[in-house]
C-alpha cells in the first residue's frame, strides 16, 4: 500500500468525511476543517493529485479516486476500531475518544489492526454508531432516521449520533442518552419544533437541533 505522511492521511480522511456527509469538499471547507491556510491546502491537494488519490480542479468539488477512497477507508477503519477499543476495554467515555483515536489511526501495522478487530469481536459499528469499514472497505449501512422525524408514541432505539463533537456528546451524557437506549416521543412543540421524550421514565425536552442529530430505529443495528 502507498505510504503516506500523517498530513496526507488527514487530508484523505477529511475529504472522505465530507463525502460521507454529502457535503462538497472545497479548498475553503478543507482549510476550515483542518485549520490550515487555503494556500497550504492547495499545495497539498496538488500533491495528492499527482499521487492519483484525488480528482482536483479549481472551483470544483474535490473527489477521491478509487485508490484515494481505499486509503481513506483504511484510516477510518483504524480510527473507529481504536475508538471502540478505548470505550470497551479502557473505560473511556464516547466524548473522550476522538482525539486519542486521531493519534492511534496512523499506526501502520495491518497485523495489529487485524488482531484488534478480532479481539473486539469484529464490531460493525463504533461507539458513536458509525459503521466500521471491513478489511475490504465495505460499510454496514446505518439503518435509521433522525429522532426529529419520528412519530409520537412509538418506542424507538438510539442507533447512532450524527455529531461527535465533545460538547454535544457531553450534553447527551448529562441527560443519560446513549446508543442502544429506548426512547419514546410523547409530544412535539409546533412553536420551535422541540420534542418531549421519555428516557427511562424521565421526561426530557430536546431542541430540534439536538433531535435532528440523534438517529433512531425500531430496533438496534448493533
Buried (B, 14 or more C-beta within 10 A) or exposed (E): EEEBEEEBBBBBBBBBBBBEEEEEBBBEBBBEBBEBEEEEBBEBBEBBBEBEBBBBEEEEBBBBBEBBBBBBBBBBBBBBBBBBBBBBEEEBBBBBBBEBBBEBBBEEEEEEBEEBBEEBEEBEBBBBBBBBBBEEBEBEEBEBBBBBEBEEEEEBBBBBBBBBEEEBBEBBEEBEBBBEBEBBBEEBEEEEEBBBBBBEEEEBEBBBEBBBBBBBBEEBBE
